[in-house]
Structure formats: C-alpha cells, structure tokens
Amino acid sequence: MFLPGDWRENPNSNSNLVSRLWDHLLLPLLPLSLSSRSLQNPKSPNSTLIGASMGTLGKAIYTVGFWIRETGQAIDRLGCRLQGNYYFQEQLSRHRTLMNIFDKVPQVDKDAFVAPSASVIGDVQVGGGSSIWYGCVLRGDVNSIRVGSGTNVQDNSLVHVAKSNISGKVLPTIIGDNVTVGHSAVLHGCTVEDEAFVGMGAILLDGVVVEKHGMVAAGALVRQNTKIPCGEVWGGNPAKFLRKLTEEEIAFISQSATNYSNLAQVHAAENAKTFDEIEFEKVLRKKYARRDEEYDSMLGVVREVPPELILPDNILPDKSPKPSQ
C-alpha cells in the first residue's frame, strides 16, 4: 500500500499514485460497492437514471470514494474526542465550519443554517432560525459573539470582537433577533439590536450601537462609539444621519429577515441531499427543460415519456406528464 511519503519522494508520479490507489484500495472494495443497496435494485428510478448518466463502474467508484471519506471523517471525530482539551493544539491547517479555540466551543441551534464554507470559531452562539452564509467568518476568540433568532449574516461578512477598548470597556459583538447583515459587512465589537439592518459592505467599529429598526446604509463606515437611534438611516464615510425610515422600510426589515430564514431552509435541504437525489434531479431537469405542453399541442406533437422518467406523485405534482392518446 502506498504511503504519503511516496508522494513526497516523487511528486511527479501522478499516474503511479492513482495506480497504487486503485490496486490497493478501490479494486478490493469494488465487489462490495456493487452489492450496495442502490445497485441491488435496478428497477428503482434513481438507479436507472444514475446508471444511464454515469455508468455502473462510475457509480461503484463513487460509492467506494464516499465510504472512504465518511470513514475518514468518523475517525477524525473520534480522534478529536480522544484529544480532549488538546484538540486546539493540532498543527494541521484545514477548514472546519465549527471550530473550538482553547476551551471555547461554538453553540449553534439545531434549526440554524451554517453554510459549508462559513467559519464559526470559539465563543459564538447562533439562535434558532438564523443563517450564517457562504464565506462568513464569526471569530469569538478574545470575547464572545451572540447572534439571536431569525437573523441572517450574509455571504463574506466578518464578525469579530474586541477584548476591551481604551477605557477598559468589554466589547463583545451582540446581534439581536431578526437582523439582516448584508453581504461583506464587517462588525467589530458592536451591538445591533432586534430588527435592525446593516447594508452591504458597511463597517461597524468598536462600541457602535444600532438600535431597533435602525438602518446602516451600504458602504457606510460607522466610527467608534456611535449610536444610531431607532428609525433612522445613517450612511457615508464617516456615517451621518441621512433621514428617517418610512413605515414601508421598517416593514421591509422584518420581511427581509423572514425571507432569508425561508431561503436558508432551502439551502440546508440542498446541502443535505445525497448523490442519488442530485443525479435524479439533474436528469429530470434535463428531460423537462424547455418543454411546453401547450406549444406541443398546437403543433400536434406527442412526446412519449419513458416509464422510468414518469414522475412520482410527490414530485412536481402539477407537472406530471399526461398519458399519450
């Protein structure tokens, strides 16, 4: 069996590395993968569609690879538990969505969505129905971060903390309920109260307080210890009072939080889909793309639908193909 040292000694031996991987790992497991449940039932629509799209050998190789990855992750989790408090001392650099630092462990509600490429580190709490989107970093190392319920922190935003300011005041970052934090915003040692809105690319520095129904315009730079009162819009660099919020804009803040909470459920479901489900839906989309039955009927065209592509009752019930005459 090949070892990692083989790759380091001869970094140009790509073909040799693949060959060894096949001979020692994949080939012995191939009979097992062929007996997997999805391949044992060739009459199931998922198996038929996947077999048509990638072939039996490709499916077998994918299944073996999936088993190897899952086994590796399980071993990694077991090793982390055995390491206990020394877990944070490891030297291997890799991305983990949730990562403890020292004795501080993120606490994420079971109904919250944290995107796979986000990083939630240290003393961070995320409430139910909240969403931390792709590329976000929430780093609670020298202080704590609290995110309420129904709040969305959108893609590539950064939330950090300050141990204390010049006067010695402790500055965690506190984000309330039903708050919207726009893409690429930076929140540092500040407080954003319930149903407030932080626009895209805005920067909130230490000690800033955004009161309920307060709004920070996109691209604004809010200086230290600034307080944005309820119902006001602040923008610019440095941020200054612009105007009062309208009733429609206040209602929009709540609606924005609700919209993102619903959208997060969609993304959570998509991220949880298995390979079989993804391949099945891919074939369905390709089959029914650009299909307009009314247009076909005007032309007198009748399209035959293969039995394996007839949709189950619980999938797109309004789009079920009509039986041919």
C-alpha positions in Angstrom: 0.0 0.0 0.0 1.3 3.5 -0.8 2.2 5.9 1.9 2.2 9.7 2.0 5.9 9.5 1.8 5.8 8.0 -1.6 4.1 11.2 -2.9 6.7 13.5 -1.3 9.6 11.5 -2.6 8.3 11.6 -6.2 5.8 14.4 -6.6 5.6 13.9 -10.3 4.3 10.3 -10.1 0.7 11.1 -10.6 0.0 8.0 -12.6 1.8 5.8 -10.2 -0.1 7.3 -7.3 -3.5 6.7 -9.0 -2.5 3.2 -9.9 -1.5 2.3 -6.4 -4.7 3.8 -5.0 -6.7 1.6 -7.4 -4.8 -1.6 -6.8 -4.7 -1.4 -3.0 -7.8 0.5 -2.0 -10.5 0.7 -4.7 -10.2 -2.7 -6.5 -10.5 -4.9 -3.4 -13.6 -2.9 -2.4 -15.3 -2.9 -5.8 -17.3 -6.2 -5.2 -18.7 -4.7 -2.0 -19.7 -1.5 -3.8 -21.5 -3.4 -6.5 -23.7 -5.0 -3.8 -24.8 -1.7 -2.4 -28.5 -1.1 -2.0 -28.9 1.3 -4.9 -27.3 -1.2 -7.3 -29.2 -4.2 -6.0 -32.5 -2.7 -7.1 -32.1 -1.9 -10.8 -35.8 -1.2 -11.2 -35.7 1.8 -9.0 -35.9 5.1 -11.0 -32.9 6.5 -9.2 -30.7 3.6 -10.0 -31.8 3.5 -13.7 -31.2 7.2 -14.2 -27.9 7.3 -12.4 -26.8 4.2 -14.3 -27.7 5.8 -17.6 -25.9 9.1 -16.7 -22.6 7.8 -15.3 -22.5 4.0 -15.7 -22.2 1.2 -13.2 -18.4 1.4 -12.9 -18.6 5.1 -12.2 -21.3 4.6 -9.6 -19.2 1.9 -7.9 -16.1 4.1 -7.8 -18.2 7.0 -6.4 -19.7 4.7 -3.7 -16.2 3.5 -2.6 -14.9 7.0 -2.5 -17.9 8.1 -0.4 -17.3 5.3 2.0 -13.6 6.2 2.4 -14.4 9.9 3.0 -17.1 9.1 5.5 -14.8 6.6 7.3 -12.1 9.2 7.5 -14.4 11.8 8.9 -15.7 9.4 11.5 -12.1 8.5 12.6 -11.2 12.2 12.7 -14.2 12.9 15.0 -13.2 10.1 17.3 -9.6 11.3 17.4 -10.8 14.8 18.3 -12.7 13.4 21.2 -9.7 11.4 22.4 -7.5 14.6 22.2 -9.9 16.4 24.5 -8.6 19.8 25.6 -5.5 19.4 23.5 -7.6 19.3 20.3 -6.9 23.0 19.5 -3.1 22.4 19.5 -3.1 20.4 16.3 -0.8 21.8 13.5 -2.9 20.6 10.6 -4.5 23.5 8.8 -7.9 22.8 7.2 -11.3 24.3 7.0 -13.9 23.3 9.6 -17.3 25.0 9.7 -17.4 24.9 13.5 -14.1 25.1 15.4 -13.4 25.4 19.1 -10.5 27.5 20.3 -9.0 26.9 23.7 -11.9 25.9 25.9 -14.5 27.9 23.8 -16.9 25.9 21.7 -19.5 27.3 19.2 -23.1 26.7 20.2 -25.4 26.6 17.1 -29.1 25.9 17.4 -30.3 22.8 15.6 -32.6 24.9 13.5 -29.9 27.4 12.4 -28.2 27.1 9.0 -24.4 27.5 8.7 -23.1 27.2 5.2 -20.3 24.7 4.5 -17.8 27.3 3.6 -18.5 29.5 6.7 -16.3 29.5 9.8 -17.8 29.8 13.2 -14.9 29.8 15.7 -14.8 29.9 19.5 -17.3 31.6 21.9 -20.1 32.0 19.4 -23.8 31.4 19.9 -26.3 31.2 17.0 -30.0 31.2 17.7 -32.8 29.2 16.0 -33.8 30.1 12.5 -30.7 32.2 11.9 -28.4 31.7 9.0 -24.7 32.2 8.5 -24.0 32.3 4.8 -21.2 31.2 2.5 -17.7 32.6 3.2 -18.7 34.3 6.5 -16.3 34.3 9.5 -17.5 34.6 13.1 -14.4 34.6 15.3 -15.1 34.7 19.0 -11.6 34.3 20.5 -10.8 37.2 22.8 -14.5 37.9 23.5 -18.0 36.5 22.7 -20.3 36.7 19.8 -24.1 36.3 20.2 -26.5 36.0 17.2 -30.2 35.9 18.0 -33.0 34.1 16.4 -34.1 34.6 12.8 -31.1 36.7 11.9 -29.1 36.4 8.7 -25.4 37.2 8.3 -24.9 37.2 4.5 -22.1 36.0 2.4 -18.5 37.0 3.1 -19.3 39.0 6.2 -16.9 39.2 9.1 -17.9 39.4 12.8 -15.2 39.8 15.3 -14.8 41.1 18.9 -12.6 43.4 21.0 -11.3 42.4 24.4 -11.8 45.9 25.6 -11.5 49.5 24.4 -9.1 52.2 25.6 -11.3 52.9 28.6 -11.4 49.2 29.5 -15.0 48.5 28.5 -15.5 44.9 27.4 -16.7 44.8 23.8 -18.4 41.6 22.7 -20.4 41.6 19.5 -24.2 41.2 20.0 -26.6 40.8 17.1 -30.3 40.6 18.1 -33.3 38.8 16.6 -34.5 39.2 13.0 -31.5 41.3 12.0 -30.2 41.5 8.4 -26.5 41.9 7.9 -25.7 42.4 4.2 -23.0 40.9 2.1 -19.4 41.6 3.0 -20.2 43.7 6.1 -17.8 44.0 9.0 -19.0 44.0 12.6 -16.4 44.5 15.3 -17.1 44.8 19.0 -20.5 46.3 18.4 -24.2 45.8 19.2 -27.0 45.5 16.7 -30.4 45.4 18.3 -33.5 43.5 17.2 -34.9 44.1 13.7 -32.1 46.4 12.6 -30.5 46.4 9.2 -26.8 46.6 8.2 -26.3 47.2 4.5 -23.8 45.5 2.1 -20.1 46.4 2.7 -20.9 48.5 5.8 -18.3 48.6 8.6 -19.3 49.0 12.3 -16.3 49.7 14.6 -15.9 49.2 18.3 -18.7 50.4 20.6 -21.2 51.1 17.9 -24.8 50.6 18.8 -27.6 50.2 16.2 -30.9 50.5 17.9 -34.1 48.6 17.0 -35.3 49.5 13.5 -32.1 51.4 12.8 -30.5 51.1 9.4 -26.9 51.4 8.2 -26.6 52.2 4.5 -24.5 50.1 2.2 -20.8 51.0 2.3 -21.1 53.2 5.4 -18.2 53.5 7.9 -19.6 53.9 11.4 -17.0 55.3 13.8 -16.3 54.0 17.3 -19.0 54.5 20.0 -21.5 55.9 17.5 -25.2 55.3 18.4 -27.7 55.0 15.6 -31.2 55.8 17.0 -34.4 53.8 16.3 -36.0 54.5 12.9 -33.0 56.4 11.4 -30.9 55.8 8.3 -27.2 56.5 8.6 -24.7 56.4 5.7 -21.4 57.8 4.3 -17.8 57.8 5.4 -17.9 58.6 8.3 -21.6 57.7 8.7 -24.0 60.5 9.4 -27.7 60.8 9.8 -29.5 60.8 6.4 -33.2 60.6 7.1 -36.0 58.8 9.0 -37.2 55.4 7.9 -40.6 55.1 6.4 -43.2 52.6 7.6 -42.7 50.6 4.5 -38.9 50.4 5.1 -39.4 49.3 8.7 -41.8 46.5 7.5 -39.2 45.6 4.9 -36.6 44.9 7.6 -38.8 42.3 9.2 -39.7 40.8 5.8 -36.1 40.6 4.8 -35.3 38.5 7.9 -38.2 36.2 7.2 -37.2 35.8 3.5 -33.7 34.8 4.4 -34.9 32.4 7.1 -37.0 30.6 4.5 -34.2 30.7 1.9 -31.8 29.2 4.5 -34.1 26.1 4.8 -33.9 25.6 1.0 -30.1 25.8 1.1 -29.9 23.5 4.1 -32.1 20.9 2.3 -29.9 21.2 -0.9 -26.7 20.7 1.1 -28.1 17.6 2.8 -29.1 15.8 -0.5 -27.4 12.5 -1.3 -25.6 11.8 -4.6 -28.6 9.7 -5.8 -31.0 12.6 -5.3 -28.8 15.1 -7.1 -28.3 12.8 -10.1 -32.0 12.0 -10.2 -33.0 15.7 -10.2 -30.3 16.5 -12.8 -31.8 14.1 -15.3 -35.3 15.4 -14.6 -34.2 19.0 -15.2 -32.6 18.0 -18.5 -35.6 16.0 -19.6 -38.2 18.6 -18.9 -36.2 21.7 -19.7 -37.9 23.9 -22.4 -40.9 21.6 -22.5 -44.1 23.4 -23.1 -47.1 21.0 -23.5 -49.4 23.7 -24.8 -47.0 24.7 -27.5 -46.6 21.0 -28.4 -50.4 20.5 -28.7 -50.6 23.4 -31.1 -48.1 21.7 -33.3 -49.7 18.4 -32.9 -46.6 16.9 -31.3 -47.0 14.0 -28.9 -43.9 13.2 -26.8 -43.5 9.7 -25.4 -42.3 9.6 -21.8 -40.1 6.6 -20.9 -41.6 4.8 -17.9 -38.5 5.3 -15.8 -38.9 9.1 -16.2 -42.5 9.3 -15.1 -42.5 11.5 -12.0 -43.7 10.1 -8.7 -46.8 11.8 -7.2 -44.8 13.7 -4.6 -42.5 15.4 -7.2 -43.9 18.3 -9.2 -47.5 17.1 -9.0 -48.7 19.9 -11.2 -46.3 19.0 -14.0 -47.0 15.3 -14.2 -46.9 14.2 -17.9 -50.2 13.5 -19.5 -50.8 10.0 -20.8 -50.5 9.8 -24.6 -53.6 9.2 -26.6 
